[in-house]
């Protein structure tokens, strides 16, 4: 078989079998390059082949010592190259996609050469007779026959184009998408290492749900879709459910579950932590009765959260305490002002005489006639006598109210804190 057919056939064969392992050989240039290299590699024993010309000294040495279609066309060559690539990946890359691609691309070359007239010695050097497929020579391909090679090339090119969806989504993903139901998409979620994008279009009775989102979580026979910052729960046996479209697509994002222990977090801190997170399971305790925003009337101290998105807490108790404190301060300030005004009114004469005394003293600083000076001094003596004999009223409640105000303003409002543990889904983009 010619090199173009080995390349196109290798792409179809390798792409098909790698799809069983969710490996898309078209996902990057390196994968497709390895596929092409592997599909041509066995012909390294031929100096006139494409790969033989590129490494001519190696090809000449193999051809001289072993000949064409011998050691490099054996099952042992395939296993040896595969084990070497597996060893290198295990120690340096930790990604077994390349070794899988190498395995199937080299295997494609061997199988396609087996369907030619000459066949290949698959078990060389222990068994040198050629292995062929099928046994009838008339049903095998004659290498170099332009008509046959052209037909095969066309078929391989057609299959490469036709099978792109299978290559990109994987074999099992394509099968699951064809069923178009919840059960098979949950299977896809459980076996997929990456996050899945979902395209959905279904009805529950007369209500239609249509759009795209992320397959965020699966539980038993129920799938959860994150779409437009909302969670859609789609259960297999939902009454009135009619599914038109339910397909998933692989992404480069990874999805996994994380756990966080909560210890003494304030409400604002906890709500920031829960924001935009899908909680699979969680138990949270508070030191005062609070509630979740999705059920504000259910006040309690223990919360069991399961399969909820963007949860948040609201503390009725703390709000009540803040309002109560403000009301008490306002009430005391009003009472204090009233008592101070009452005290001033009760001692009005005393304060007026004090003011008059100060005014008369100020006159002494001015230029007065002898008569006015004597009159002013006489008035000052009278006022001093009155003030000394006057006993101003006091109000003990003023001091008490001031003491209470200082105490209330100094008291800290009880801070609600939360403790517990949550398990949540996190999505992040993979980096190479």
C-alpha positions as CSV (number, residue, x, y, z in Angstrom):
1,X,0.0,0.0,0.0
2,X,1.3,3.5,-0.9
3,X,2.2,6.1,1.6
4,X,-0.8,8.4,1.0
5,X,-3.1,5.5,1.8
6,X,-1.1,4.5,4.9
7,X,-1.5,8.1,6.1
8,X,-5.2,8.5,5.4
9,X,-6.0,5.0,6.5
10,X,-3.9,5.4,9.6
11,X,-5.8,8.6,10.5
12,X,-9.2,6.8,10.1
13,X,-8.0,3.6,11.9
14,X,-6.2,5.4,14.7
15,X,-8.9,8.1,15.1
16,X,-11.6,5.4,15.4
17,X,-9.9,3.2,18.0
18,X,-8.5,6.2,20.0
19,X,-12.1,7.4,20.2
20,X,-12.8,4.4,22.5
21,X,-10.3,6.0,24.9
22,X,-11.7,9.6,24.4
23,X,-8.6,10.6,22.5
24,X,-9.2,13.0,19.7
25,X,-6.2,12.9,17.3
26,X,-7.3,16.1,15.7
27,X,-7.3,18.0,19.0
28,X,-3.8,19.4,18.4
29,X,-1.1,19.3,15.7
30,X,1.2,17.1,17.8
31,X,-1.4,14.3,18.0
32,X,-2.0,14.2,14.2
33,X,1.7,14.4,13.6
34,X,2.3,11.4,15.8
35,X,-0.5,9.6,13.9
36,X,1.1,10.3,10.5
37,X,4.6,9.3,11.8
38,X,3.3,6.0,13.3
39,X,1.3,5.1,10.2
40,X,4.5,5.4,8.1
41,X,7.1,4.1,10.7
42,X,7.2,0.4,9.7
43,X,8.4,1.4,6.2
44,X,11.6,2.7,7.8
45,X,13.1,-0.5,6.4
46,X,12.7,0.8,2.8
47,X,15.2,3.3,1.5
48,X,12.7,4.6,-1.2
49,X,9.8,5.1,1.2
50,X,8.9,8.6,2.5
51,X,10.1,8.0,6.0
52,X,13.1,5.9,4.7
53,X,14.3,8.8,2.7
54,X,14.1,11.1,5.7
55,X,16.3,8.8,7.8
56,X,18.3,7.2,4.9
57,X,21.2,5.8,7.0
58,X,18.9,4.0,9.4
59,X,16.7,2.7,6.5
60,X,19.7,1.5,4.6
61,X,21.1,-0.4,7.6
62,X,17.7,-2.1,8.3
63,X,17.2,-2.9,4.7
64,X,20.7,-4.5,4.3
65,X,20.4,-6.6,7.5
66,X,16.7,-7.6,7.5
67,X,15.1,-6.6,4.1
68,X,11.8,-5.0,3.5
69,X,8.6,-6.1,5.4
70,X,10.4,-8.1,8.0
71,X,11.4,-7.0,11.5
72,X,9.6,-3.6,11.3
73,X,6.4,-5.2,10.1
74,X,6.2,-7.7,13.0
75,X,4.1,-7.7,16.1
76,X,7.3,-7.5,18.2
77,X,8.3,-4.2,16.6
78,X,4.8,-2.8,17.4
79,X,5.0,-4.0,21.0
80,X,8.6,-2.7,21.5
81,X,7.8,0.8,20.2
82,X,4.7,0.9,22.3
83,X,6.5,-0.1,25.5
84,X,9.2,2.5,24.8
85,X,6.7,5.3,24.3
86,X,4.7,4.1,27.4
87,X,7.9,4.2,29.5
88,X,8.8,7.7,28.3
89,X,5.3,9.0,29.0
90,X,5.2,7.4,32.4
91,X,8.4,9.0,33.4
92,X,8.3,12.4,31.7
93,X,4.8,13.3,30.5
94,X,2.2,11.5,32.7
95,X,-0.2,11.4,29.8
96,X,-0.8,8.2,27.9
97,X,-2.4,9.6,24.8
98,X,0.8,9.5,22.7
99,X,1.6,5.9,23.4
100,X,-2.0,4.9,22.5
101,X,-1.8,6.9,19.3
102,X,1.5,5.2,18.4
103,X,0.1,1.8,19.1
104,X,-2.9,2.1,16.8
105,X,-1.1,4.1,14.1
106,X,1.6,1.4,13.7
107,X,-1.0,-1.3,14.0
108,X,-2.9,0.3,11.1
109,X,0.1,0.0,8.9
110,X,0.5,-3.6,9.7
111,X,-3.1,-4.5,9.1
112,X,-3.3,-2.5,5.8
113,X,-0.1,-4.3,4.6
114,X,-1.7,-7.6,5.5
115,X,-4.6,-7.0,3.0
116,X,-2.1,-6.8,0.2
117,X,-1.1,-9.7,-2.1
118,X,2.3,-10.2,-0.4
119,X,1.1,-9.8,3.2
120,X,3.6,-9.4,6.1
121,X,5.5,-11.8,8.4
122,X,3.6,-10.7,11.5
123,X,5.5,-13.0,13.9
124,X,9.0,-12.4,12.4
125,X,11.7,-13.7,13.2
126,X,10.0,-16.7,14.9
127,X,7.6,-17.4,12.0
128,X,8.6,-15.9,8.6
129,X,5.6,-17.0,6.6
130,X,3.4,-14.0,5.6
131,X,0.1,-13.3,7.4
132,X,-2.7,-12.1,5.1
133,X,-6.3,-10.8,5.2
134,X,-8.4,-12.3,3.8
135,X,-7.2,-15.8,2.7
136,X,-8.5,-15.4,-0.8
137,X,-5.8,-13.6,-2.9
138,X,-8.4,-12.2,-5.3
139,X,-9.9,-10.2,-2.4
140,X,-6.7,-8.6,-1.4
141,X,-5.1,-5.4,-2.7
142,X,-2.3,-5.3,-5.3
143,X,0.3,-2.7,-4.2
144,X,0.9,0.0,-6.8
145,X,-2.5,-0.7,-8.6
146,X,-3.5,2.9,-9.3
147,X,-7.2,2.1,-9.7
148,X,-7.4,0.2,-6.4
149,X,-5.2,2.6,-4.5
150,X,-7.2,5.5,-5.8
151,X,-10.5,4.0,-4.7
152,X,-9.1,3.2,-1.2
153,X,-7.7,6.8,-0.9
154,X,-11.1,8.2,-1.7
155,X,-12.8,6.0,0.8
156,X,-10.3,6.9,3.5
157,X,-10.6,10.7,2.8
158,X,-14.4,10.4,2.9
159,X,-14.3,8.5,6.2
160,X,-11.9,11.1,7.7
161,X,-14.4,13.8,6.9
162,X,-17.5,11.8,7.8
163,X,-16.2,10.7,11.2
164,X,-15.1,14.0,12.5
165,X,-17.9,14.1,15.1
166,X,-16.9,10.6,16.3
167,X,-13.2,11.7,16.6
168,X,-14.0,14.9,18.5
169,X,-16.6,13.4,20.9
170,X,-15.3,9.9,21.3
171,X,-17.0,6.6,20.5
172,X,-19.0,6.2,23.8
173,X,-19.9,9.9,23.8
174,X,-21.3,9.6,20.3
175,X,-23.3,6.5,21.3
176,X,-24.6,8.2,24.5
177,X,-25.6,11.3,22.5
178,X,-27.6,9.2,20.0
179,X,-29.8,7.9,22.8
180,X,-30.8,11.5,23.7
181,X,-31.8,10.7,27.3
182,X,-30.9,11.4,30.9
183,X,-29.6,7.9,31.7
184,X,-26.9,7.9,29.0
185,X,-25.8,11.4,29.7
186,X,-25.2,10.6,33.3
187,X,-23.0,7.7,32.2
188,X,-21.1,10.1,30.0
189,X,-20.6,12.5,32.9
190,X,-19.3,9.7,35.2
191,X,-16.7,8.5,32.8
192,X,-15.6,11.9,31.3
193,X,-12.4,13.4,32.9
194,X,-13.4,16.8,31.6
195,X,-16.3,19.1,32.0
196,X,-19.2,18.6,29.6
197,X,-21.1,21.3,27.7
198,X,-24.8,20.5,27.4
199,X,-27.2,21.4,24.6
200,X,-30.8,20.9,25.8
201,X,-34.3,21.3,24.5
202,X,-37.0,19.6,26.5
203,X,-40.6,20.1,27.8
204,X,-42.1,19.4,31.2
205,X,-45.8,19.4,30.3
206,X,-46.3,22.8,28.6
207,X,-43.1,24.5,29.9
208,X,-40.2,24.5,27.5
209,X,-36.5,24.6,28.5
210,X,-34.0,25.3,25.8
211,X,-30.4,26.5,25.8
212,X,-26.8,25.5,26.6
213,X,-25.0,25.1,29.8
214,X,-22.5,23.0,31.8
215,X,-23.2,19.5,33.1
216,X,-22.3,20.4,36.7
217,X,-23.3,17.3,38.7
218,X,-25.1,13.9,38.5
219,X,-26.8,12.0,41.2
220,X,-28.6,8.7,40.8
221,X,-31.0,9.3,37.9
222,X,-30.8,13.1,38.0
223,X,-28.6,15.5,36.1
224,X,-27.9,19.1,37.1
225,X,-27.2,21.7,34.4
226,X,-25.7,25.2,35.2
227,X,-27.2,27.5,32.6
228,X,-27.4,31.4,32.9
229,X,-26.5,31.3,36.6
230,X,-29.4,29.0,37.3
231,X,-29.5,25.2,38.0
232,X,-31.8,23.0,36.0
233,X,-32.5,19.6,37.6
234,X,-33.5,17.0,35.0
235,X,-34.6,13.7,36.3
236,X,-35.1,10.5,34.3
237,X,-38.7,9.8,35.5
238,X,-39.9,13.4,35.7
239,X,-43.7,13.4,35.0
240,X,-44.5,15.1,31.7
241,X,-40.9,15.1,30.5
242,X,-40.4,15.1,26.7
243,X,-36.8,15.4,25.5
244,X,-36.1,16.8,22.0
245,X,-32.4,17.4,22.3
246,X,-30.0,16.4,25.1
247,X,-26.4,16.2,23.9
248,X,-23.1,16.7,25.6
249,X,-19.8,18.0,24.2
250,X,-16.3,17.6,25.8
251,X,-14.3,20.7,26.8
252,X,-10.8,21.4,27.9
253,X,-12.0,22.3,31.4
254,X,-11.7,19.9,34.3
255,X,-14.4,19.4,36.8
256,X,-14.0,17.9,40.3
257,X,-15.4,18.0,43.8
258,X,-13.6,19.8,46.7
259,X,-14.2,19.9,50.4
260,X,-13.8,22.9,52.8
261,X,-14.1,22.9,56.5
262,X,-15.8,26.1,57.9
263,X,-14.8,27.4,61.3
264,X,-16.0,30.6,62.8
265,X,-16.8,32.4,59.6
266,X,-18.9,35.6,59.7
267,X,-22.0,35.7,57.6
268,X,-20.5,37.9,54.9
269,X,-17.4,35.7,54.7
270,X,-19.5,32.5,54.4
271,X,-21.8,34.1,51.7
272,X,-18.7,35.1,49.7
273,X,-17.4,31.5,50.0
274,X,-20.7,30.0,48.8
275,X,-21.1,32.5,45.9
276,X,-21.3,30.9,42.4
277,X,-20.7,27.4,43.9
278,X,-22.7,24.2,43.4
279,X,-22.9,22.5,46.8
280,X,-23.2,18.8,46.4
281,X,-23.5,18.1,50.2
282,X,-22.9,20.2,53.3
283,X,-23.7,20.7,56.9
284,X,-23.4,24.2,58.4
285,X,-24.1,25.3,62.0
286,X,-24.7,28.8,63.4
287,X,-24.6,30.1,66.9
288,X,-27.9,32.0,66.4
289,X,-31.0,31.0,64.5
290,X,-30.6,32.1,60.8
291,X,-32.1,31.2,57.5
292,X,-31.2,30.6,53.8
293,X,-32.3,33.3,51.4
294,X,-34.3,30.7,49.3
295,X,-36.4,29.9,52.5
296,X,-36.2,33.0,54.7
297,X,-39.0,31.9,57.0
298,X,-37.3,28.7,58.2
299,X,-35.1,29.9,61.0
300,X,-32.8,27.3,62.6
301,X,-29.2,26.7,63.7
302,X,-28.4,23.6,61.6
303,X,-28.5,23.4,57.8
304,X,-28.1,20.4,55.6
305,X,-27.5,21.6,52.1
306,X,-27.7,19.3,49.1
307,X,-27.4,20.0,45.4
308,X,-27.9,23.8,45.7
309,X,-26.3,26.6,43.7
310,X,-25.3,30.1,44.9
311,X,-26.7,29.6,48.4
312,X,-26.6,32.5,50.9
313,X,-27.5,33.1,54.5
314,X,-29.6,35.9,56.1
315,X,-29.5,36.4,59.9
316,X,-32.8,37.7,61.3
317,X,-31.5,37.7,64.9
318,X,-28.6,40.0,64.1
319,X,-30.8,42.4,62.2
320,X,-33.2,42.4,65.1
321,X,-30.5,43.1,67.6
322,X,-29.1,46.0,65.6
323,X,-32.6,47.6,65.3
324,X,-33.3,47.0,69.0
325,X,-30.0,48.7,69.9
326,X,-30.7,51.7,67.7
327,X,-34.2,52.1,69.2
328,X,-32.9,52.0,72.8
329,X,-30.3,54.6,72.0
330,X,-32.9,56.9,70.4
331,X,-35.3,56.4,73.4
332,X,-32.6,57.2,76.0
333,X,-31.4,60.3,74.1
334,X,-35.0,61.6,74.0
335,X,-35.4,61.0,77.7
336,X,-32.1,62.6,78.5
337,X,-33.0,65.7,76.5
338,X,-36.3,66.0,78.2
339,X,-34.8,65.8,81.7
340,X,-32.1,68.4,80.8
341,X,-34.7,70.8,79.5
342,X,-36.8,70.3,82.6
343,X,-33.8,71.0,84.9
344,X,-33.0,74.2,83.0
345,X,-36.6,75.3,83.4
346,X,-36.7,74.5,87.1
347,X,-33.5,76.6,87.7
348,X,-34.5,79.4,85.3
349,X,-34.4,82.2,87.9
350,X,-31.0,81.0,89.1
351,X,-29.5,81.0,85.6
352,X,-31.1,84.4,84.9
353,X,-29.5,85.9,88.0
354,X,-26.2,84.4,87.1
355,X,-26.4,86.0,83.7
356,X,-27.4,89.4,85.2
357,X,-24.5,89.2,87.7
358,X,-22.1,88.7,84.9
359,X,-23.6,91.6,83.0
360,X,-23.2,93.9,86.0
361,X,-19.6,92.9,86.4
362,X,-18.9,93.7,82.8
363,X,-20.2,97.2,83.4
364,X,-17.4,97.8,85.9
365,X,-15.0,97.6,83.1
366,X,-16.6,100.6,81.4
367,X,-16.4,104.3,82.2
368,X,-19.3,105.0,84.6
369,X,-20.3,108.1,86.5
370,X,-20.1,108.0,90.2
371,X,-23.8,107.5,90.6
372,X,-24.0,104.6,88.1
373,X,-20.9,103.0,89.6
374,X,-22.5,103.0,93.0
375,X,-25.8,101.6,91.7
376,X,-23.9,98.8,89.8
377,X,-21.9,97.8,92.9
378,X,-25.1,97.9,95.0
379,X,-26.8,95.6,92.4
380,X,-23.9,93.2,92.3
381,X,-24.0,92.8,96.1
382,X,-27.7,92.0,96.0
383,X,-27.3,89.5,93.2
384,X,-24.4,87.7,95.0
385,X,-26.4,87.5,98.2
386,X,-29.4,85.9,96.2
387,X,-27.2,83.5,94.4
388,X,-25.4,82.3,97.5
389,X,-28.7,81.7,99.3
390,X,-30.2,80.0,96.2
391,X,-30.1,76.2,96.1
392,X,-30.3,75.0,92.4
393,X,-32.4,71.9,91.8
394,X,-30.6,68.7,90.6
395,X,-31.8,65.7,88.5
396,X,-30.3,62.3,89.2
397,X,-32.0,60.8,86.1
398,X,-29.7,62.8,83.9
399,X,-26.6,61.0,85.2
400,X,-28.4,57.7,85.0
401,X,-29.5,58.2,81.4
402,X,-25.9,59.2,80.4
403,X,-24.5,56.1,82.1
404,X,-27.0,53.8,80.3
405,X,-26.2,55.5,76.9
406,X,-22.5,54.9,77.4
407,X,-23.1,51.3,78.3
408,X,-25.4,50.5,75.3
409,X,-23.2,52.3,72.8
410,X,-20.2,50.4,74.1
411,X,-21.9,47.0,73.9
412,X,-21.0,44.9,70.8
413,X,-23.8,43.3,68.9
414,X,-23.6,39.5,69.1
415,X,-21.8,38.4,65.8
416,X,-23.3,35.3,64.2
417,X,-20.6,32.8,63.1
418,X,-20.8,29.6,61.1
419,X,-19.0,26.3,61.2
420,X,-19.3,23.0,59.4
421,X,-18.2,21.4,56.1
422,X,-19.3,21.7,52.5
423,X,-18.5,19.7,49.4
424,X,-18.8,21.6,46.2
425,X,-18.1,21.4,42.4
426,X,-15.2,23.4,41.0
427,X,-14.5,23.9,37.3
428,X,-11.1,25.1,36.1
429,X,-9.3,25.2,32.7
430,X,-6.5,22.7,32.2
431,X,-3.0,24.1,31.6
432,X,-0.5,22.1,29.6
